[in-house]
Every structure is written in C-alpha cells, then in structure tokens.
Amino acid sequence: MRTPPQRLSRGQRLWLAGVLTVAAGLRFAGIENLSLSHMDEGGYISSAMTVATGGAYSFPYSQALQSPPLLPWIVGGLVWLTQAQWPILGVFVSAAFGVAAVFFMFLLGRRWGGNSFGLWAATLLAISDFHGAYSRMVLTDVPLTFWFLLTLYCVTRLWEQTEREASSNTERQNKGTKKTGPPIGSTAIQTWPTALFWGIAAGLAGGAAWNTKYNGWLVLAIPLFSAGLWLAHRWLADFRVSAHGQRAKSQGGVLIGCLLLAVLIATAGYAHWYLFVEHHFEGGYAAVTANHRGYFYSPAAWPRH
C-alpha cells in the first residue's frame, strides 16, 4: 500500500511558498497593461458581458461553438458583482486559476510520489512559459487544467481510501483474526462513507471541467477505464493465486461504483448545457459535434499542414 505523504519540512514549506510566489509573479506581473489578443478571448468576454447584463443564458450565437459556459459565467459574475465592465477581469480569472493549478499540481504530485516529487512538479508548472502565457489570456485552457488537477486529486484520494481498507482487511486476515474481524466482503461497507465523499467531489470537479471545455469529460473517462483494467487484472490474479478474489472484487466494486457516481454527477451537471444548445442553437447539439469533427483530418492531409 502506498505510504501517506510525510509532513513538509521547514525547507520544503519555504520551497512551496517560493514556488507559489514565483507562479503568482509570472502570471500577475503587469497584468493591468494587458489587452485581449486572441479572437476567442473576445468571444468569452462578450459572453461574460451579456451574462452580467442579460441573464445566465444570454449568450452570443458563437458561444456554443467555442465552449460550455463556465468561464463566461465566472467572469460575468465578477462583472455583475463589481459593476465594472473591464475585459481585464477575465485575465485576472485566468491568472488566479493558473496559480491555483500550481498549488494543486503540488498536492497531486505529493500523493503520487512524495513531497519532493510534488514540489518539483509544481516548480516546473510554475515556470512553464506555455502555462504562464495562457494564464495571462482569457481562454479556457488554464481553468481546464485546474479542474483536471483537482479531479485527479479527488480520484487519487478515492483510490487511496479503497486501497487502505483492502490492505487493512488483508492484514487482519494474515494475523489470524479472520474469525473476529470483518468478513472479506465487508470491505465495501467500511469504505463507502469516505470513498463516497471523494467520488462526489470528483464528480463535481469533473463536471466543472466538462462545463469549461468540451473535452473535459476525459478526466473521468480515463480513470474509469483504467480502474476497469486494474480490477480485471487484480481479480484474475487473485483467483489464480489464492481463494480471496472476493477481496479484489469488493475493493474494486467500491472504486468503480464511486467513479460511476462521479460520472453520473458530472453528466447531470453538464446536461443543462446540452439541453440549452439543443433547443436554442441552430442545428442543435449536432451542429456543435459537427464543428468538432471539422478539426480532424486523415493522415493524407498531414503533408499539406
């Protein structure tokens, strides 16, 4: 079983503080002098302004082809709260998401490989010129990165919870406490409360990713597919070497069940946009997917590009 992350040393806390300071400096420095430089930025700001003045679904026609509504909603909410129709508010939103992404890169890396791994991962993202440049533009890429990292963090905590319960149950059996300890299949009962929390959190974060960019659904599809492959391997391996295949099934059942719940929550959270586009956009949602297909070409087209 993976060991829990150790507490940060004083030097590591200073390192993290320095990384976040550098990340904020590279993303916020001189931000008041920036202007919109990309066509899509103008589209998102236009949507934000109409949302602030005309209601949550008062989008310009082009919004459905650009992205789901979460970024314009956030910027539009700031415009409504401040009553300041400043396009620069969108850049502030992107920069804030950029700094938060660096922090969650640390948290996620720390769970995957320890404190030093997480600190180096956060450092690399903080000084990434690509991520820094996009953090200073009103585009969906940096907010999507934040939601991706947050979702993966929740999925990782879900995995750790199921792994911890399964390992504890195995240790009890190996120590000869099978008669007094819980039965093999009770792992699912023990795991559900905390695992359910992380499954719901993953669904909310994944839904936010999907509402930020059309490919946001991938952040839950990939873990679900991977968990299915892992469960198939574990289950077959347990049956091959021992009589405790039920242990892998109970652990994997909780994991798959919570991931399916996360997918259900994310899908329910995205349904509002699907229905809006289907009923208020010319051609419905099929027109959006047709536009997406237009970005793909066969290998025969590669030499020309």
LUMZAFI-587701 format. One record per residue (C-alpha): z, y, x. Coordinates in Angstrom, 1 decimal, padded with zeros to 4 digits. Each point is the difference from the previous one (the first is absolute). Example, Ala and Ser with C-alpha at 12.3 -4.5 7.8 and 13.67 -1.06 7.14 Angstrom:
# LUMZAFI-587701
[site [007.8,-004.5,012.3]]
[site [-000.7,003.4,001.4]]
This chain:
# LUMZAFI-587701
[site [000.0,000.0,000.0]]
[site [-000.8,003.5,001.2]]
[site [003.1,001.8,001.4]]
[site [000.9,003.3,-001.8]]
[site [-000.8,003.2,001.9]]
[site [002.7,001.2,002.3]]
[site [001.6,003.4,-000.3]]
[site [-001.8,002.7,001.9]]
[site [001.6,001.0,003.3]]
[site [000.6,003.7,000.8]]
[site [-003.1,000.1,002.1]]
[site [-002.1,-001.6,-002.8]]
[site [001.3,002.5,-002.5]]
[site [-001.0,002.8,002.3]]
[site [-003.4,-001.7,000.4]]
[site [-000.5,-000.2,-003.7]]
[site [001.0,003.6,-000.5]]
[site [-002.4,001.1,002.7]]
[site [-002.8,-002.0,-001.5]]
[site [000.5,001.5,-003.5]]
[site [000.2,003.5,001.6]]
[site [-003.3,-000.5,001.8]]
[site [-001.6,-001.4,-003.2]]
[site [001.2,003.0,-002.0]]
[site [-001.1,002.4,002.7]]
[site [-003.5,-001.4,000.3]]
[site [-000.5,-000.1,-003.8]]
[site [001.6,003.3,-001.1]]
[site [-000.7,002.3,003.0]]
[site [-002.2,002.9,-001.0]]
[site [-000.5,-001.5,-003.4]]
[site [000.0,003.4,-001.7]]
[site [-003.3,000.8,001.9]]
[site [-001.9,-003.1,-001.3]]
[site [-002.6,000.1,-002.7]]
[site [-001.9,-002.7,-002.0]]
[site [-002.8,-001.5,002.1]]
[site [-001.1,-003.1,-001.9]]
[site [-001.8,-000.2,-003.3]]
[site [002.5,-002.5,-001.3]]
[site [002.8,002.4,000.8]]
[site [-001.5,002.5,-002.4]]
[site [-000.2,-002.7,-002.7]]
[site [003.6,-001.0,000.3]]
[site [001.2,003.6,000.0]]
[site [-002.2,000.8,-003.0]]
[site [001.6,-002.9,-001.8]]
[site [003.5,001.1,001.0]]
[site [-000.6,003.5,-001.4]]
[site [-001.4,-001.3,-003.3]]
[site [002.9,-002.4,-000.3]]
[site [002.5,002.8,000.6]]
[site [-001.5,002.2,-002.7]]
[site [-001.6,-002.3,-002.5]]
[site [002.0,-003.2,000.0]]
[site [000.3,-003.3,001.8]]
[site [-003.4,-001.3,-000.9]]
[site [-002.0,003.2,000.1]]
[site [-002.1,-001.2,003.0]]
[site [-003.4,001.3,001.1]]
[site [-002.8,-002.4,-000.7]]
[site [-000.2,-001.1,003.7]]
[site [003.6,-001.2,000.3]]
[site [-000.8,-003.5,-001.3]]
[site [-002.5,-000.5,002.7]]
[site [002.4,001.2,002.7]]
[site [003.3,-001.7,-000.5]]
[site [002.7,-000.8,-002.5]]
[site [002.3,002.9,-001.0]]
[site [003.2,-000.2,002.0]]
[site [-000.9,002.5,002.8]]
[site [-001.3,002.7,-002.4]]
[site [003.1,-000.6,-002.1]]
[site [002.4,000.5,002.9]]
[site [-001.8,003.2,001.2]]
[site [-000.4,001.2,-003.6]]
[site [003.7,-000.6,-000.6]]
[site [000.8,002.3,003.0]]
[site [-002.4,002.6,-001.3]]
[site [001.7,-000.1,-003.4]]
[site [003.5,000.2,001.4]]
[site [-000.7,002.8,002.4]]
[site [-002.6,001.8,-002.2]]
[site [-001.9,000.6,003.3]]
[site [-003.6,-001.1,-000.1]]
[site [-000.2,-000.5,003.7]]
[site [-002.4,-002.7,001.3]]
[site [002.2,-000.3,003.0]]
[site [002.6,-001.8,-002.1]]
[site [-002.2,-003.0,000.2]]
[site [000.0,000.1,003.8]]
[site [003.8,000.2,-000.1]]
[site [000.1,-003.2,-002.2]]
[site [-002.2,-001.9,002.4]]
[site [002.0,001.1,003.0]]
[site [003.3,-001.0,-001.7]]
[site [-001.5,-003.5,-000.8]]
[site [-001.2,-000.2,003.6]]
[site [003.5,000.6,001.5]]
[site [001.5,-002.4,-002.6]]
[site [-002.5,-002.7,001.0]]
[site [001.1,000.3,003.6]]
[site [003.6,-000.7,-001.1]]
[site [-001.0,-003.0,-002.2]]
[site [-002.1,-001.3,002.9]]
[site [003.2,-000.1,002.0]]
[site [001.9,-001.7,-002.9]]
[site [-002.7,-002.6,-000.5]]
[site [-000.6,-000.7,003.7]]
[site [003.8,-000.3,000.5]]
[site [000.1,-002.8,-002.6]]
[site [-003.0,-001.8,001.6]]
[site [000.8,000.2,003.6]]
[site [003.3,001.8,000.7]]
[site [001.1,003.5,000.8]]
[site [-002.2,000.6,003.0]]
[site [-003.1,-001.4,-001.8]]
[site [000.7,002.4,-002.9]]
[site [000.5,003.0,002.3]]
[site [-003.2,-000.7,001.9]]
[site [-002.0,-000.5,-003.2]]
[site [001.4,003.3,-001.4]]
[site [-000.8,001.8,003.3]]
[site [-003.6,-001.2,000.0]]
[site [-000.5,001.2,-003.6]]
[site [001.8,003.3,000.6]]
[site [-002.4,000.9,002.9]]
[site [-003.1,-001.5,-001.6]]
[site [-002.6,002.8,-000.1]]
[site [-001.8,-001.8,-002.9]]
[site [003.1,-000.2,-002.2]]
[site [001.1,003.5,001.1]]
[site [-003.4,001.5,-001.0]]
[site [000.0,-001.6,-003.4]]
[site [003.6,001.1,-000.5]]
[site [-001.4,003.6,000.1]]
[site [-002.6,-000.6,-002.7]]
[site [000.3,-000.3,-003.8]]
[site [-001.3,-003.6,-000.1]]
[site [001.4,-003.3,-001.3]]
[site [000.0,-001.9,003.3]]
[site [003.4,001.1,001.3]]
[site [001.8,-000.3,-003.3]]
[site [-001.5,-003.5,-000.4]]
[site [001.2,-000.9,003.5]]
[site [003.5,001.0,-001.0]]
[site [-000.1,-002.1,-003.2]]
[site [-001.4,-003.0,001.9]]
[site [002.8,000.1,002.5]]
[site [002.6,000.4,-002.7]]
[site [-001.4,-002.9,-002.0]]
[site [-000.2,-002.2,003.1]]
[site [003.6,000.9,000.8]]
[site [001.1,-001.1,-003.5]]
[site [-002.0,-003.3,000.3]]
[site [001.6,-000.6,003.4]]
[site [003.5,000.4,-001.4]]
[site [-001.0,-002.3,-002.8]]
[site [-001.1,-002.6,002.5]]
[site [003.1,000.3,002.0]]
[site [002.2,-000.5,-003.1]]
[site [-001.7,-003.2,-001.0]]
[site [000.1,-001.2,003.6]]
[site [003.7,000.8,000.4]]
[site [000.9,-001.9,-003.1]]
[site [-002.1,-003.0,000.9]]
[site [001.5,-000.2,003.5]]
[site [003.6,000.4,-001.3]]
[site [-000.6,-002.9,-002.4]]
[site [-001.5,-002.2,002.8]]
[site [003.0,000.7,002.3]]
[site [002.4,-001.0,-002.8]]
[site [-001.8,-003.3,-000.4]]
[site [-000.2,-000.6,003.7]]
[site [003.8,000.5,000.3]]
[site [000.6,-002.8,-002.5]]
[site [001.0,002.3,-002.9]]
[site [-002.7,-001.2,-002.3]]
[site [002.5,-001.3,-002.5]]
[site [002.0,003.2,-000.3]]
[site [-002.9,002.4,000.7]]
[site [-002.6,001.0,-002.5]]
[site [-002.9,-002.4,-000.7]]
[site [-003.3,000.5,001.8]]
[site [-001.7,001.6,-002.9]]
[site [002.7,002.6,-000.5]]
[site [-001.5,002.2,002.8]]
[site [-002.1,001.7,-002.6]]
[site [003.0,000.9,-002.1]]
[site [001.9,001.5,003.0]]
[site [-003.0,002.0,001.2]]
[site [-001.2,001.5,-003.2]]
[site [002.3,003.1,-000.3]]
[site [-000.8,001.6,003.3]]
[site [-003.6,-001.4,000.2]]
[site [-000.7,001.4,-003.4]]
[site [001.0,003.5,001.2]]
[site [-002.4,-000.2,002.9]]
[site [-002.7,-001.4,-002.2]]
[site [000.3,002.9,-002.4]]
[site [000.1,002.5,002.9]]
[site [-003.2,-001.6,001.4]]
[site [-001.7,000.3,-003.3]]
[site [000.9,003.6,-000.4]]
[site [-001.1,000.9,003.5]]
[site [-003.2,-002.1,-000.3]]
[site [-000.7,001.7,-003.3]]
[site [000.3,003.4,001.7]]
[site [-002.4,-001.2,002.7]]
[site [-002.5,-001.1,-002.7]]
[site [000.4,003.3,-001.9]]
[site [-000.7,001.8,003.3]]
[site [-003.2,-001.7,001.1]]
[site [-002.2,-002.6,-001.7]]
[site [000.6,-002.6,002.7]]
[site [003.8,000.3,-000.2]]
[site [000.2,-003.3,-001.8]]
[site [-000.6,-001.8,003.3]]
[site [003.5,000.6,001.2]]
[site [001.3,-002.5,-002.6]]
[site [-003.0,-002.3,-000.1]]
[site [000.3,-000.8,003.7]]
[site [003.7,-001.0,000.0]]
[site [-000.5,-002.1,-003.2]]
[site [-002.9,-001.9,001.5]]
[site [001.9,-000.4,003.3]]
[site [003.1,-001.2,-001.8]]
[site [-002.0,-002.6,-001.8]]
[site [-001.4,-001.4,003.2]]
[site [003.4,000.0,001.6]]
[site [001.5,-001.8,-003.0]]
[site [-002.7,-002.7,000.0]]
[site [000.6,-000.6,003.7]]
[site [003.7,-000.1,-000.2]]
[site [000.0,-002.2,-003.1]]
[site [-002.3,-002.6,001.5]]
[site [001.8,000.1,003.4]]
[site [003.4,-000.6,-001.7]]
[site [-001.3,-002.9,-002.0]]
[site [-001.5,-001.5,003.1]]
[site [003.1,000.2,002.2]]
[site [002.9,-000.2,-002.5]]
[site [001.0,-000.4,-003.6]]
[site [000.8,003.6,-000.4]]
[site [-003.3,001.4,-001.2]]
[site [001.9,001.5,-003.0]]
[site [001.7,002.4,002.5]]
[site [-003.3,001.6,001.0]]
[site [-001.2,000.0,-003.7]]
[site [003.1,001.8,-001.2]]
[site [-000.2,002.6,002.8]]
[site [-003.7,000.5,-000.5]]
[site [000.4,000.0,-003.7]]
[site [002.3,003.0,000.2]]
[site [-002.4,001.7,002.5]]
[site [-003.1,-000.6,-002.1]]
[site [001.7,000.9,-003.2]]
[site [001.3,003.3,001.3]]
[site [-003.4,000.8,001.5]]
[site [-001.7,-000.8,-003.3]]
[site [002.5,002.3,-001.7]]
[site [-000.9,002.7,002.5]]
[site [-003.7,-000.4,-000.8]]
[site [000.8,000.2,-003.7]]
[site [001.9,003.2,000.4]]
[site [-002.7,001.5,002.2]]
[site [-002.7,-001.0,-002.5]]
[site [002.0,001.5,-002.9]]
[site [000.5,003.2,002.0]]
[site [-003.8,000.2,000.6]]
[site [-001.1,-000.9,-003.5]]
[site [000.4,003.6,-001.2]]
[site [-002.7,001.2,002.4]]
[site [-002.4,-002.9,-000.9]]
[site [000.4,000.8,-003.7]]
[site [-000.5,003.8,000.6]]
[site [-003.2,-000.6,002.1]]
[site [-001.3,-002.6,-002.4]]
[site [000.3,002.4,-003.0]]
[site [-000.6,003.4,001.5]]
[site [-002.5,-000.5,002.8]]
[site [-003.7,-000.4,-000.6]]
[site [-000.8,-003.6,000.6]]
[site [003.6,-001.0,000.0]]
[site [001.7,-001.9,002.8]]
[site [-003.2,-001.9,000.7]]
[site [-001.5,003.3,001.2]]
[site [002.8,000.2,002.6]]
[site [-000.4,-003.5,001.2]]
[site [-003.8,000.5,000.2]]
[site [000.7,003.1,002.2]]
[site [002.2,-002.2,002.2]]
[site [-002.7,-002.6,000.4]]
[site [-002.3,002.8,001.2]]
[site [002.0,000.2,003.2]]
[site [-000.9,-003.5,001.1]]
[site [-003.3,-001.1,001.6]]
[site [-001.4,-003.2,001.3]]
[site [-000.2,-000.7,003.7]]
[site [-003.7,000.8,-000.2]]
[site [001.0,003.7,-000.5]]
[site [002.2,000.2,003.1]]
[site [-002.7,000.9,002.5]]
[site [-001.0,003.0,-002.0]]
[site [003.6,001.2,000.1]]
